[in-house]
Amino acid sequence: MTETHATKPPVHFWIIAVIAVLWNAVGAFDFLATQIQLESYMSAFSEEQLAFFYGIPTWAVVTWGIATWGSLLGSLAMLPRLRWAYHLFIIALVAMLATSFQNFVLSNGAEIMGTGGMIFSGVIVAIGIFLVFYNRAMLQRGVLR
């Protein structure tokens, strides 16, 4: 009987996993608060921004949800070192890119959200890309099993 031996995770793995869970939990709250139109949360946005959020096409809301919840599940899957964390992050990144395409190419999201919104969206995508490549490396090193 062959036993697979997983590599002991480096300290940075645990740091990144915990930060990823916290980061993506905030993203999940943002998605949920926007979808249920939580007044205390949404009051921070202008009328124009609210109209933009509430006017996002259904398909883009679905991809936004997949990106958000896929990233959170991927982060949670890192904690028990499950290999499917990597696959969840890939799915989430593809969905994130589709959502960004809707928000910034097919609509006027850049104009509505301004430079700060564009930068923040770029940071979100960069973190998504990082998590895909980081988890791929951890999978190849045997940290994820």
C-alpha positions as CSV (number, residue, x, y, z in Angstrom):
1,M,0.0,0.0,0.0
2,T,1.5,3.3,-1.1
3,E,1.1,6.3,1.2
4,T,1.4,9.8,-0.1
5,H,3.5,12.0,2.1
6,A,2.5,15.7,2.1
7,T,5.2,18.3,2.6
8,K,5.1,20.3,5.8
9,P,3.7,23.7,5.0
10,P,6.0,26.7,5.4
11,V,5.0,29.4,7.8
12,H,4.2,31.8,5.0
13,F,1.5,29.3,3.8
14,W,-0.4,29.7,7.1
15,I,0.0,33.5,7.0
16,I,-1.3,33.7,3.4
17,A,-4.1,31.2,4.1
18,V,-5.4,33.2,7.1
19,I,-5.1,36.5,5.3
20,A,-6.8,35.1,2.3
21,V,-9.7,33.9,4.4
22,L,-10.1,37.3,6.1
23,W,-9.8,39.2,2.7
24,N,-12.3,37.0,1.0
25,A,-14.7,37.0,3.9
26,V,-14.8,40.8,3.5
27,G,-15.5,40.3,-0.2
28,A,-18.3,37.8,0.6
29,F,-19.8,40.4,3.0
30,D,-19.6,43.1,0.3
31,F,-21.3,40.8,-2.2
32,L,-24.0,39.8,0.2
33,A,-24.6,43.3,1.5
34,T,-24.9,44.6,-2.1
35,Q,-27.3,41.9,-3.1
36,I,-29.6,42.3,-0.2
37,Q,-29.2,46.1,-0.4
38,L,-28.1,46.4,3.2
39,E,-28.9,50.0,3.9
40,S,-26.2,50.7,6.5
41,Y,-23.6,49.4,4.0
42,M,-25.0,50.8,0.8
43,S,-25.4,54.3,2.3
44,A,-21.7,54.9,1.6
45,F,-22.3,55.0,-2.1
46,S,-23.7,57.7,-4.3
47,E,-27.1,57.4,-6.1
48,E,-25.2,56.9,-9.3
49,Q,-23.1,54.1,-7.9
50,L,-26.2,52.5,-6.3
51,A,-27.9,52.6,-9.7
52,F,-24.8,51.0,-11.3
53,F,-24.7,48.2,-8.7
54,Y,-28.4,47.5,-8.8
55,G,-28.3,47.5,-12.6
56,I,-25.6,44.9,-13.1
57,P,-26.9,42.2,-15.5
58,T,-27.9,38.9,-14.0
59,W,-25.1,37.0,-15.7
60,A,-22.5,39.4,-14.2
61,V,-24.1,39.1,-10.7
62,V,-23.7,35.3,-11.1
63,T,-20.0,35.6,-12.1
64,W,-19.4,38.1,-9.3
65,G,-20.9,35.6,-6.9
66,I,-18.8,32.7,-8.3
67,A,-15.7,34.9,-8.0
68,T,-16.6,35.9,-4.4
69,W,-17.7,32.6,-3.0
70,G,-15.2,30.6,-5.0
71,S,-12.4,32.7,-3.5
72,L,-13.7,32.3,0.0
73,L,-14.1,28.6,-0.4
74,G,-10.6,28.3,-2.0
75,S,-9.2,30.2,1.0
76,L,-11.0,28.0,3.5
77,A,-9.8,24.9,1.5
78,M,-6.2,26.1,2.1
79,L,-6.6,25.6,5.8
80,P,-6.9,21.8,5.7
81,R,-4.5,21.9,2.7
82,L,-6.9,20.6,0.2
83,R,-5.7,20.4,-3.4
84,W,-9.0,21.7,-4.8
85,A,-8.2,25.2,-3.3
86,Y,-6.1,25.7,-6.4
87,H,-9.0,24.7,-8.7
88,L,-11.4,27.0,-6.8
89,F,-9.1,29.9,-7.2
90,I,-8.9,29.3,-11.0
91,I,-12.7,29.2,-11.3
92,A,-12.9,32.3,-9.2
93,L,-10.3,34.2,-11.2
94,V,-12.1,33.4,-14.5
95,A,-15.4,34.6,-13.0
96,M,-13.6,37.7,-11.6
97,L,-12.3,38.6,-15.1
98,A,-15.7,38.1,-16.6
99,T,-17.2,40.4,-14.0
100,S,-14.5,43.0,-14.5
101,F,-15.1,42.8,-18.3
102,Q,-18.8,43.6,-17.7
103,N,-18.1,46.4,-15.2
104,F,-15.3,48.2,-17.1
105,V,-15.7,47.3,-20.7
106,L,-19.4,46.6,-21.4
107,S,-20.5,49.4,-19.0
108,N,-19.3,52.7,-17.5
109,G,-18.0,51.3,-14.2
110,A,-14.7,53.1,-14.6
111,E,-16.5,56.4,-14.8
112,I,-18.9,55.6,-12.0
113,M,-16.3,54.2,-9.6
114,G,-13.5,56.6,-10.5
115,T,-9.7,56.1,-10.3
116,G,-9.9,54.7,-6.7
117,G,-12.4,52.1,-7.8
118,M,-10.3,51.1,-10.8
119,I,-7.2,50.7,-8.6
120,F,-9.1,48.7,-6.0
121,S,-10.5,46.4,-8.7
122,G,-7.0,46.0,-10.0
123,V,-5.8,45.0,-6.6
124,I,-8.6,42.4,-6.3
125,V,-7.6,40.9,-9.6
126,A,-3.9,40.9,-8.7
127,I,-4.6,39.1,-5.4
128,G,-6.7,36.6,-7.4
129,I,-3.8,36.0,-9.8
130,F,-1.4,35.7,-6.9
131,L,-3.6,33.1,-5.1
132,V,-3.8,31.0,-8.2
133,F,-0.1,30.9,-8.7
134,Y,0.7,30.5,-5.0
135,N,-1.6,27.6,-4.7
136,R,-0.3,26.0,-7.8
137,A,3.2,26.2,-6.3
138,M,2.0,24.7,-3.0
139,L,0.3,21.9,-5.0
140,Q,3.5,21.2,-6.9
141,R,5.5,21.2,-3.7
142,G,3.1,18.7,-2.0
143,V,1.8,21.2,0.5
144,L,-1.7,20.8,-0.8
145,R,-2.9,17.2,-1.0
